[in-house]
Amino acid sequence: MDLLMWVGKNIHQAVLTEMLDETAIRNDLMALQSGLEEGELDEETYLAREADIVKRLREIRALKAELEGTENDG
């Protein structure tokens, strides 16, 4: 049973690490900005996609803050 708990804990940690990584979102934002600058996107499309990306980033940061609060509580 200890092995199963260890495996579950490691899988949980790996999933959290992946979910909370802002790198992919920042890369998406940079690619979006590049698309606008190169004329591949119009401003309306850019703004809509940017809003989605910023929303994802805020959600990750809120989740991080929540998890940090949980860790500090006990």
C-alpha positions as CSV (number, residue, x, y, z in Angstrom):
1,M,0.0,0.0,0.0
2,D,2.9,2.4,0.7
3,L,4.1,2.0,-2.9
4,L,0.7,2.9,-4.2
5,M,0.5,6.0,-2.0
6,W,4.0,7.0,-3.2
7,V,3.1,6.6,-6.9
8,G,-0.1,8.5,-6.4
9,K,1.7,11.3,-4.6
10,N,4.3,11.6,-7.4
11,I,1.7,11.6,-10.1
12,H,-0.3,14.3,-8.3
13,Q,2.9,16.4,-7.9
14,A,3.8,16.0,-11.6
15,V,0.3,17.0,-12.7
16,L,0.4,20.1,-10.4
17,T,3.8,21.1,-11.7
18,E,2.6,20.9,-15.3
19,M,-0.7,22.7,-14.5
20,L,1.0,25.6,-12.7
21,D,3.8,26.1,-15.2
22,E,3.4,29.6,-16.8
23,T,6.0,29.0,-19.5
24,A,3.6,27.6,-22.1
25,I,1.2,30.5,-21.5
26,R,3.9,33.1,-21.8
27,N,5.0,31.4,-25.0
28,D,1.5,31.6,-26.3
29,L,1.3,35.3,-25.5
30,M,4.6,35.9,-27.3
31,A,3.5,34.0,-30.3
32,L,0.2,35.9,-30.3
33,Q,2.1,39.3,-30.2
34,S,4.4,38.1,-33.0
35,G,1.4,37.2,-35.1
36,L,-0.1,40.7,-34.6
37,E,3.2,42.4,-35.4
38,E,3.7,40.3,-38.6
39,G,0.2,41.0,-39.8
40,E,-1.0,37.4,-39.4
41,L,-3.8,38.5,-37.0
42,D,-6.1,41.5,-36.9
43,E,-6.4,43.5,-33.7
44,E,-9.8,42.1,-32.9
45,T,-8.6,38.5,-33.0
46,Y,-5.5,39.5,-31.1
47,L,-7.5,41.1,-28.3
48,A,-9.9,38.1,-28.0
49,R,-7.1,35.6,-27.8
50,E,-5.0,37.8,-25.5
51,A,-8.0,38.0,-23.1
52,D,-8.2,34.2,-23.0
53,I,-4.5,33.8,-22.4
54,V,-4.5,36.4,-19.6
55,K,-7.5,34.7,-18.1
56,R,-5.5,31.4,-18.0
57,L,-2.5,33.1,-16.5
58,R,-4.7,34.7,-13.7
59,E,-6.3,31.3,-13.0
60,I,-2.9,29.7,-12.6
61,R,-1.7,32.4,-10.3
62,A,-4.9,32.2,-8.2
63,L,-4.5,28.4,-7.9
64,K,-0.8,28.9,-6.9
65,A,-1.8,31.4,-4.2
66,E,-4.5,29.1,-3.0
67,L,-2.1,26.1,-2.8
68,E,0.5,28.2,-1.0
69,G,-2.2,29.2,1.5
70,T,-3.1,25.6,2.1
71,E,0.5,24.6,2.6
72,N,1.0,27.4,5.1
73,D,-2.2,26.4,7.0
74,G,-0.9,23.0,7.8
